[in-house]
Amino acid sequence: MIDTQMVRSCLVALALDMLATGIDVSWTMAQRIQQHVAAACALPWPIPNEGIVSLVLPALRQVLDSAHRLSTGTATKKTVLVGSLFVPVVINFGNELRKHDYLTQRCLLDILMVTIYKQDVKVVELAALGTLQTIADFVALPGSTENRLLAIQILQTAISRIDTRAFLRVSPSIFAVIATAYIEQLVESGDSAIVEQCRNLLRTMIRTFGHLGMFIQVFKNDSMNQSWNHAKSQTSHAIQTLILEESGTTVLDTIFADLADVLKRDPSALQHVLDSLAGFASKLESELSEGAAENFSILLTRVSKHIAEWDTGAFAPGSIFQTCRYLLDRVPPVSVEVSINAETQADMTGTAASNSYYPHACFISLSHTLRGGRTFTPSR
């Protein structure tokens, strides 16, 4: 009995091989081939799927990696990579990673790697971002070390190949997932290669997205987690570990500089971020550099000015007080006499009876105290 699925897969693979090797076909014919390939590879795949796995996937990888170009037949004589026709076909293949064995996973990852590296995925940007999130989830799961390393390489490649502003939309969630995988491997004394590549990826994301709002969303998401407990937060643990491992204080400088823009978000986001920041600061073991202290001072000043316009009870100051207490303990001691200027003293004495303004005055004094490097614990 003839296996129609296998025959179909053979014909599709043959057509893809022809395109990959540079055989000239018309633009119309190439589009028809693309339609047949899309129909054959439509998810979910039929079972059994040996034809797709053993014949079509290797052929797709080859055509996506091909340098051959096709003329679109327009008056402008525009040409495109032949593989660009099949980007919409393969971009969701990440959803199949958990369903197959090691070899099929490797083939799928190879296809996604060459797609991200060689093709323009802007036309399928949303699907591409979803696939990157799925790949990050794959890294966090137990399985083949080689495949997980390749998945990390895909994410590293995507950072440099996909538009930064587009990638920023999924960077917080990917950062959190990779941070979890990183800490789990450290705690369990897992594969050193996975640990090293996760560390490198996290640092790359901090350099690329750290000043663009990624940490605002990372801290917000961490606090909004219904089961959130800072002592058990893998994301916070990973950031703390990165800070301890670095020779300078780049991570802390970046975090405080990024969080200074939290005021552009809604009040609930500000509260969530400050709650998470307080938990983060409570576990901080590194001393603050001058740059980190200055960036936190800027954040503090902006927060104090911003919430001064809010109604009484709209903001719970406990988190920011706690953060100040923890961070001031991490400022290196300096022999500088702390002085609060006359304006600040007037603010404090003139409004001490006002419960709604008292925290705001404390924030102002705390920013001055931070610059002086002296611990200040607010009290009524």
MISELUM-512791 format. One record per residue (C-alpha): residue number from 0; residue in one letter; x, y, z. Coordinates in pm, 1 decimal. Example, Ala and Ser with C-alpha at 12.3 -4.5 7.8 and 13.67 -1.06 7.14 Angstrom:
2
R dolo torgu       xx       yy       zz
R    0     A   1230.0   -450.0    780.0
R    1     S   1367.0   -106.0    714.0
END
This chain:
380
R dolo torgu       xx       yy       zz
R    0     M      0.0      0.0      0.0
R    1     I    134.2    341.3    -98.9
R    2     D    212.4    577.4    188.9
R    3     T     70.2    903.2     56.3
R    4     Q    223.6   1107.9    336.7
R    5     M    572.1    978.6    256.5
R    6     V    522.3   1039.9   -116.4
R    7     R    410.7   1394.8    -44.3
R    8     S    712.3   1453.4    179.8
R    9     C    947.2   1320.6    -89.3
R   10     L    804.4   1557.3   -350.8
R   11     V    818.5   1857.5   -115.8
R   12     A   1176.6   1778.7    -17.0
R   13     L   1275.9   1741.6   -383.8
R   14     A   1127.8   2081.1   -468.4
R   15     L   1311.9   2242.3   -177.0
R   16     D   1639.8   2082.1   -283.7
R   17     M   1592.0   2223.6   -634.5
R   18     L   1542.3   2574.2   -497.9
R   19     A   1837.2   2546.4   -259.4
R   20     T   2078.4   2439.5   -532.9
R   21     G   1992.0   2741.9   -746.6
R   22     I   1771.0   2596.9  -1018.6
R   23     D   1591.8   2891.7  -1176.0
R   24     V   1217.2   2892.7  -1145.1
R   25     S    967.4   3170.7  -1195.4
R   26     W    846.9   3373.3   -899.2
R   27     T    499.4   3230.8   -947.5
R   28     M    630.4   2874.9   -939.2
R   29     A    836.4   2946.9   -627.7
R   30     Q    525.0   3079.3   -452.9
R   31     R    333.7   2763.6   -545.2
R   32     I    611.1   2551.3   -396.8
R   33     Q    593.8   2762.2    -82.7
R   34     Q    221.0   2696.6    -56.2
R   35     H    272.1   2321.0    -86.2
R   36     V    547.5   2328.5    177.9
R   37     A    329.6   2533.8    412.5
R   38     A     44.3   2285.5    374.3
R   39     A    272.5   1987.5    434.6
R   40     C    429.8   2145.4    746.2
R   41     A    113.4   2291.0    897.0
R   42     L     98.6   2234.9   1271.5
R   43     P     16.0   2006.4   1436.5
R   44     W    199.3   1749.4   1229.5
R   45     P     17.8   1426.8   1142.9
R   46     I    120.0   1105.4   1312.9
R   47     P    324.2    926.7   1192.8
R   48     N    543.0   1216.0   1074.3
R   49     E    859.6   1036.9    963.1
R   50     G    837.7   1196.2    619.5
R   51     I    837.8   1548.9    759.5
R   52     V   1108.4   1479.8   1016.6
R   53     S   1348.8   1281.1    799.3
R   54     L   1294.2   1447.2    459.6
R   55     V   1126.1   1787.5    476.4
R   56     L   1305.5   1937.0    777.9
R   57     P   1660.4   1878.7    642.4
R   58     A   1551.0   2019.9    306.2
R   59     L   1402.4   2326.2    473.8
R   60     R   1723.4   2385.4    665.6
R   61     Q   1918.9   2370.1    340.5
R   62     V   1697.3   2612.9    152.1
R   63     L   1692.5   2860.3    440.3
R   64     D   2073.1   2857.0    440.9
R   65     S   2099.3   2893.9     62.7
R   66     A   2260.1   3206.1    -83.2
R   67     H   2056.5   3170.4   -403.5
R   68     R   1832.4   3465.6   -487.2
R   69     L   1509.4   3475.0   -684.6
R   70     S   1380.6   3760.9   -895.4
R   71     T   1035.7   3876.6   -789.7
R   72     G    959.2   3963.6  -1151.3
R   73     T    875.3   4325.5  -1073.5
R   74     A    978.3   4624.0  -1279.3
R   75     T   1241.4   4712.1  -1016.8
R   76     K   1413.2   4376.5  -1072.2
R   77     K   1411.4   4310.3   -699.2
R   78     T   1561.3   3983.8   -578.7
R   79     V   1515.2   3801.7   -248.5
R   80     L   1683.5   3509.3    -81.0
R   81     V   1502.3   3193.1   -177.3
R   82     G   1481.7   3098.4    189.6
R   83     S   1276.9   3408.3    270.7
R   84     L    975.3   3237.1    115.3
R   85     F    976.5   2978.4    392.4
R   86     V   1030.2   3196.5    700.2
R   87     P    653.7   3206.8    775.0
R   88     V    647.2   2827.1    743.2
R   89     V    916.1   2755.1   1002.9
R   90     I    891.3   3044.0   1248.5
R   91     N    653.2   2855.4   1480.8
R   92     F    854.7   2533.7   1482.9
R   93     G    969.8   2616.7   1834.5
R   94     N    631.9   2491.2   1957.4
R   95     E    734.6   2140.1   1848.2
R   96     L   1057.9   2123.4   2048.4
R   97     R    916.8   1940.2   2350.5
R   98     K    733.6   1683.5   2138.8
R   99     H   1030.8   1515.4   1974.3
R  100     D   1352.8   1328.6   2043.5
R  101     Y   1704.5   1468.4   2059.6
R  102     L   1780.0   1445.1   1686.7
R  103     T   1455.4   1607.2   1575.9
R  104     Q   1501.7   1880.9   1835.5
R  105     R   1846.7   1944.5   1693.7
R  106     C   1708.6   1975.5   1342.5
R  107     L   1436.6   2215.2   1454.9
R  108     L   1688.7   2427.3   1642.8
R  109     D   1919.9   2432.4   1340.9
R  110     I   1631.8   2556.9   1127.6
R  111     L   1546.4   2831.2   1376.7
R  112     M   1911.7   2934.2   1410.7
R  113     V   1965.4   2975.2   1037.7
R  114     T   1630.3   3153.5   1007.5
R  115     I   1719.0   3410.2   1275.0
R  116     Y   2074.3   3452.8   1146.5
R  117     K   2025.5   3469.1    770.6
R  118     Q   1666.4   3574.4    711.9
R  119     D   1466.6   3889.8    782.6
R  120     V   1199.1   3794.7   1034.5
R  121     K   1042.2   4139.5   1055.6
R  122     V    744.1   4026.0    847.0
R  123     V    666.8   3764.2   1113.9
R  124     E    791.3   3966.3   1410.8
R  125     L    520.5   3870.7   1660.8
R  126     A    555.9   3501.8   1583.2
R  127     A    935.5   3531.4   1603.4
R  128     L    916.0   3689.4   1949.5
R  129     G    683.2   3412.4   2065.1
R  130     T    927.4   3153.9   1934.8
R  131     L   1214.4   3316.9   2124.8
R  132     Q   1011.5   3290.6   2444.4
R  133     T    947.0   2922.3   2370.3
R  134     I   1318.9   2867.2   2309.8
R  135     A   1398.7   3028.9   2644.9
R  136     D   1151.2   2792.9   2813.1
R  137     F   1328.0   2504.0   2640.2
R  138     V   1660.6   2612.9   2792.1
R  139     A   1509.9   2598.8   3141.5
R  140     L   1392.7   2238.4   3098.9
R  141     P   1609.5   1934.5   3169.4
R  142     G   1734.1   1765.7   2857.0
R  143     S   2021.1   1743.2   2612.9
R  144     T   2303.2   1980.6   2703.5
R  145     E   2400.1   2023.8   2338.0
R  146     N   2048.4   2123.5   2236.0
R  147     R   2008.9   2362.3   2529.3
R  148     L   2339.9   2528.2   2440.7
R  149     L   2223.0   2570.0   2082.6
R  150     A   1899.9   2724.2   2209.8
R  151     I   2101.5   2977.9   2411.6
R  152     Q   2306.3   3058.1   2100.4
R  153     I   1983.4   3126.0   1910.6
R  154     L   1879.9   3378.2   2176.5
R  155     Q   2223.2   3542.1   2164.5
R  156     T   2198.5   3563.9   1785.5
R  157     A   1847.7   3706.2   1800.4
R  158     I   1963.2   3993.4   2023.7
R  159     S   2196.1   4114.8   1750.5
R  160     R   1972.4   4031.8   1453.3
R  161     I   1624.0   4137.1   1565.3
R  162     D   1526.6   4500.4   1615.9
R  163     T   1619.7   4602.1   1971.1
R  164     R   1288.7   4774.7   2044.6
R  165     A   1099.7   4469.3   1923.2
R  166     F   1307.9   4226.6   2130.2
R  167     L   1261.3   4452.5   2433.5
R  168     R    897.4   4342.6   2448.8
R  169     V    994.9   3987.8   2548.1
R  170     S   1331.9   4059.3   2711.9
R  171     P   1194.1   4075.1   3072.2
R  172     S   1025.6   3736.0   3051.7
R  173     I   1321.9   3577.0   2873.1
R  174     F   1559.3   3728.7   3128.2
R  175     A   1355.1   3579.7   3412.7
R  176     V   1344.8   3234.0   3253.9
R  177     I   1718.3   3225.3   3180.7
R  178     A   1791.0   3359.4   3529.8
R  179     T   1594.2   3068.8   3676.3
R  180     A   1783.3   2817.7   3462.3
R  181     Y   2112.3   2979.5   3563.0
R  182     I   2045.0   2958.3   3937.0
R  183     E   1907.7   2604.3   3918.5
R  184     Q   2221.9   2488.4   3740.8
R  185     L   2441.5   2663.6   3998.2
R  186     V   2255.8   2521.7   4296.5
R  187     E   2245.2   2170.8   4154.1
R  188     S   2608.6   2187.2   4033.4
R  189     G   2478.4   2134.5   3683.6
R  190     D   2659.3   2147.7   3352.8
R  191     S   2928.7   2415.7   3362.6
R  192     A   2874.0   2500.4   2995.3
R  193     I   2505.3   2576.5   3058.3
R  194     V   2599.0   2792.5   3357.8
R  195     E   2858.2   2987.5   3159.6
R  196     Q   2635.9   3044.3   2856.0
R  197     C   2337.6   3147.8   3069.5
R  198     R   2563.4   3393.1   3251.5
R  199     N   2689.7   3535.4   2922.0
R  200     L   2335.9   3568.9   2787.7
R  201     L   2214.1   3748.8   3099.9
R  202     R   2504.8   3993.6   3081.2
R  203     T   2439.2   4053.8   2712.6
R  204     M   2075.1   4130.3   2788.5
R  205     I   2175.4   4370.1   3066.5
R  206     R   2411.3   4557.0   2833.6
R  207     T   2156.7   4568.8   2551.8
R  208     F   1826.1   4626.8   2730.9
R  209     G   1927.2   4735.1   3080.9
R  210     H   1881.6   5105.5   3006.9
R  211     L   1564.8   5059.3   2803.3
R  212     G   1317.8   4961.9   3075.5
R  213     M   1387.3   4589.3   3104.0
R  214     F   1459.2   4600.3   3477.3
R  215     I   1142.3   4797.8   3545.3
R  216     Q    938.0   4513.0   3400.1
R  217     V   1158.4   4243.6   3556.3
R  218     F   1108.5   4387.8   3905.8
R  219     K    738.9   4449.1   3844.6
R  220     N    678.8   4095.3   3719.2
R  221     D    870.4   3952.4   4014.6
R  222     S    655.0   4142.7   4262.6
R  223     M    328.1   4062.0   4083.4
R  224     N    393.0   3689.4   4098.5
R  225     Q    119.1   3555.1   4325.4
R  226     S    359.7   3316.3   4494.7
R  227     W    628.6   3582.6   4516.9
R  228     N    869.4   3555.6   4804.9
R  229     H   1183.4   3758.7   4762.2
R  230     A   1390.1   3511.8   4957.8
R  231     K   1299.5   3250.1   4694.6
R  232     S   1310.5   3474.1   4387.4
R  233     Q   1535.2   3307.9   4130.6
R  234     T   1549.8   3626.8   3922.9
R  235     S   1671.9   3833.8   4215.5
R  236     H   1914.9   3557.3   4315.2
R  237     A   2060.1   3556.1   3963.2
R  238     I   2108.0   3934.1   3960.4
R  239     Q   2274.4   3920.8   4302.6
R  240     T   2507.6   3647.3   4176.9
R  241     L   2599.2   3845.3   3866.5
R  242     I   2679.0   4146.9   4084.1
R  243     L   2905.7   3941.2   4310.9
R  244     E   3083.1   3783.2   4012.6
R  245     E   3166.7   4107.3   3832.9
R  246     S   3478.1   4310.5   3904.4
R  247     G   3296.8   4644.0   3878.6
R  248     T   2942.7   4751.0   3961.4
R  249     T   2797.3   4774.5   3612.4
R  250     V   2485.9   4573.7   3694.1
R  251     L   2386.9   4785.1   3994.4
R  252     D   2457.7   5109.2   3807.8
R  253     T   2238.2   4989.6   3523.2
R  254     I   1953.4   4875.1   3750.0
R  255     F   1920.5   5207.2   3933.2
R  256     A   1954.6   5408.9   3613.4
R  257     D   1681.7   5201.1   3450.2
R  258     L   1444.4   5213.7   3747.1
R  259     A   1462.0   5593.9   3746.9
R  260     D   1222.8   5584.6   3450.3
R  261     V    957.1   5388.8   3642.1
R  262     L    765.2   5712.3   3698.3
R  263     K    656.5   5697.6   3335.3
R  264     R    443.6   5396.4   3433.5
R  265     D    117.7   5387.2   3627.6
R  266     P    113.8   5417.4   4011.4
R  267     S     54.4   5045.9   4063.3
R  268     A    366.2   4968.6   3859.1
R  269     L    567.3   5207.1   4076.7
R  270     Q    446.2   5035.1   4393.7
R  271     H    522.2   4688.0   4258.4
R  272     V    870.9   4790.8   4145.7
R  273     L    953.5   4953.2   4479.7
R  274     D    824.9   4650.4   4671.9
R  275     S   1047.1   4422.8   4465.7
R  276     L   1341.8   4663.0   4495.5
R  277     A   1314.1   4656.2   4875.9
R  278     G   1337.9   4277.9   4877.1
R  279     F   1629.5   4291.6   4635.0
R  280     A   1815.2   4549.4   4847.6
R  281     S   1766.5   4342.8   5162.9
R  282     K   1983.3   4065.7   5014.1
R  283     L   2245.7   4290.2   4854.8
R  284     E   2598.4   4204.1   4966.1
R  285     S   2802.6   4433.2   4741.7
R  286     E   2896.3   4788.9   4827.3
R  287     L   2747.3   5062.4   4612.6
R  288     S   2982.0   5242.6   4379.4
R  289     E   2967.6   5617.2   4346.2
R  290     G   2779.3   5576.5   4019.3
R  291     A   2525.3   5336.1   4168.5
R  292     A   2471.4   5564.7   4467.6
R  293     E   2420.6   5862.7   4240.0
R  294     N   2174.1   5672.3   4021.0
R  295     F   1977.5   5564.1   4327.4
R  296     S   1980.3   5923.4   4449.7
R  297     I   1829.3   6030.2   4117.9
R  298     L   1561.2   5762.6   4151.7
R  299     L   1489.8   5873.9   4506.3
R  300     T   1460.8   6239.2   4410.1
R  301     R   1225.7   6164.9   4121.4
R  302     V   1004.8   5944.4   4336.1
R  303     S    981.9   6209.2   4610.9
R  304     K    881.4   6480.0   4365.0
R  305     H    638.5   6254.5   4182.8
R  306     I    441.1   6124.2   4479.1
R  307     A    421.2   6468.3   4639.9
R  308     E    135.8   6535.3   4399.0
R  309     W    -60.4   6226.4   4501.3
R  310     D   -347.7   6208.6   4744.6
R  311     T   -294.3   6082.0   5097.6
R  312     G   -289.3   5703.4   5106.8
R  313     A   -214.7   5665.4   4735.4
R  314     F    138.6   5551.8   4809.0
R  315     A    278.9   5320.5   5078.0
R  316     P    626.9   5453.3   5165.7
R  317     G    740.6   5147.4   5359.0
R  318     S    920.1   4989.1   5062.5
R  319     I   1126.2   5294.0   4975.2
R  320     F   1218.0   5344.8   5341.9
R  321     Q   1336.1   4984.8   5363.8
R  322     T   1532.6   5016.0   5040.8
R  323     C   1706.0   5329.1   5167.7
R  324     R   1796.7   5160.4   5493.9
R  325     Y   1943.6   4855.3   5321.1
R  326     L   2129.8   5049.8   5052.0
R  327     L   2272.1   5308.9   5286.5
R  328     D   2432.9   5023.4   5478.3
R  329     R   2607.6   4930.7   5153.6
R  330     V   2755.2   5276.5   5091.0
R  331     P   3127.3   5287.6   5181.8
R  332     P   3180.0   5509.3   5489.3
R  333     V   3324.5   5851.7   5414.7
R  334     S   3441.3   6121.3   5649.2
R  335     V   3192.8   6375.6   5529.2
R  336     E   2967.5   6560.9   5767.1
R  337     V   2608.7   6523.5   5653.9
R  338     S   2423.1   6849.9   5622.6
R  339     I   2065.7   6910.4   5516.5
R  340     N   2027.4   7240.7   5344.7
R  341     A   1802.5   7514.3   5474.2
R  342     E   1533.6   7444.5   5218.7
R  343     T   1508.3   7080.9   5319.9
R  344     Q   1506.4   7169.0   5688.5
R  345     A   1221.8   7413.3   5622.0
R  346     D   1032.5   7141.4   5437.5
R  347     M   1079.7   6902.3   5729.2
R  348     T    986.5   7143.9   6008.8
R  349     G    713.0   7319.1   5819.4
R  350     T    527.6   7001.0   5733.1
R  351     A    612.4   6760.0   6011.7
R  352     A    253.3   6770.9   6131.9
R  353     S    124.3   6664.5   5793.6
R  354     N    112.0   6287.7   5768.0
R  355     S     60.9   6301.0   5393.5
R  356     Y    374.7   6503.9   5326.0
R  357     Y    604.1   6365.6   5592.7
R  358     P    734.3   6074.5   5378.9
R  359     H    808.0   6310.7   5091.6
R  360     A   1023.0   6530.2   5316.4
R  361     C   1201.2   6218.9   5441.0
R  362     F   1278.3   6118.0   5083.6
R  363     I   1439.6   6453.8   5019.8
R  364     S   1653.9   6427.3   5331.3
R  365     L   1739.2   6067.9   5245.0
R  366     S   1871.4   6170.5   4905.1
R  367     H   2101.4   6420.1   5076.3
R  368     T   2202.5   6157.9   5331.5
R  369     L   2282.1   5902.6   5058.2
R  370     R   2524.8   6141.6   4895.2
R  371     G   2692.6   6185.3   5233.6
R  372     G   2723.8   5812.4   5291.9
R  373     R   2564.9   5808.4   5637.4
R  374     T   2294.5   5569.8   5751.8
R  375     F   1966.5   5745.4   5822.1
R  376     T   1666.0   5568.0   5963.7
R  377     P   1346.1   5770.8   5931.5
R  378     S   1135.0   5803.5   6242.4
R  379     R    828.7   5992.4   6343.2
END
